[in-house]
Amino acid sequence: MSNSRLAPELERRLEQVEREAETSPRLAAKDWLFLFLSGVAFPALLLIWGGM
């Protein structure tokens, strides 16, 4: 793919992502649970397990 084609394609994709972000709903409870488990609880358990 040439560079002249890459820039318009990239712009189109960025605009599509921005439109989807504006129309998508807020995070649901299951999303918050997943974020908490993957970002806080699981790493904490790994730290505790590693210290044993």
C-alpha positions as CSV (number, residue, x, y, z in Angstrom):
1,M,0.0,0.0,0.0
2,S,1.4,3.3,-0.9
3,N,1.8,6.3,1.5
4,S,-0.6,8.4,-0.6
5,R,-3.4,5.8,0.1
6,L,-2.5,5.3,3.7
7,A,-3.2,8.8,5.0
8,P,-6.8,9.0,3.6
9,E,-7.5,5.4,4.9
10,L,-6.2,6.3,8.3
11,E,-8.3,9.4,8.4
12,R,-11.4,7.4,7.5
13,R,-10.8,4.8,10.2
14,L,-10.1,7.5,12.8
15,E,-13.3,9.3,11.9
16,Q,-15.2,6.0,12.2
17,V,-13.8,5.2,15.6
18,E,-14.7,8.7,16.8
19,R,-18.2,8.4,15.6
20,E,-18.6,5.0,17.3
21,A,-17.3,6.4,20.6
22,E,-19.8,9.2,20.5
23,T,-22.8,6.9,19.9
24,S,-21.7,4.0,22.2
25,P,-23.3,3.7,25.6
26,R,-21.4,4.2,28.9
27,L,-19.6,1.3,30.5
28,A,-21.9,-1.4,32.0
29,A,-21.5,-3.0,35.4
30,K,-19.8,-6.1,33.8
31,D,-17.3,-3.8,32.1
32,W,-16.4,-2.2,35.4
33,L,-16.1,-5.6,37.0
34,F,-13.8,-6.8,34.3
35,L,-11.6,-3.7,34.6
36,F,-11.4,-4.0,38.3
37,L,-10.5,-7.7,38.2
38,S,-8.0,-7.3,35.5
39,G,-6.4,-4.1,36.7
40,V,-6.5,-4.4,40.5
41,A,-7.6,-7.8,41.9
42,F,-5.6,-10.1,39.6
43,P,-2.3,-8.1,39.9
44,A,-2.7,-8.0,43.7
45,L,-3.2,-11.7,43.8
46,L,-0.1,-12.2,41.7
47,L,1.9,-9.9,44.1
48,I,0.7,-11.9,47.1
49,W,1.4,-15.2,45.4
50,G,4.9,-14.1,44.3
51,G,5.7,-13.0,47.9
52,M,5.0,-16.5,49.4
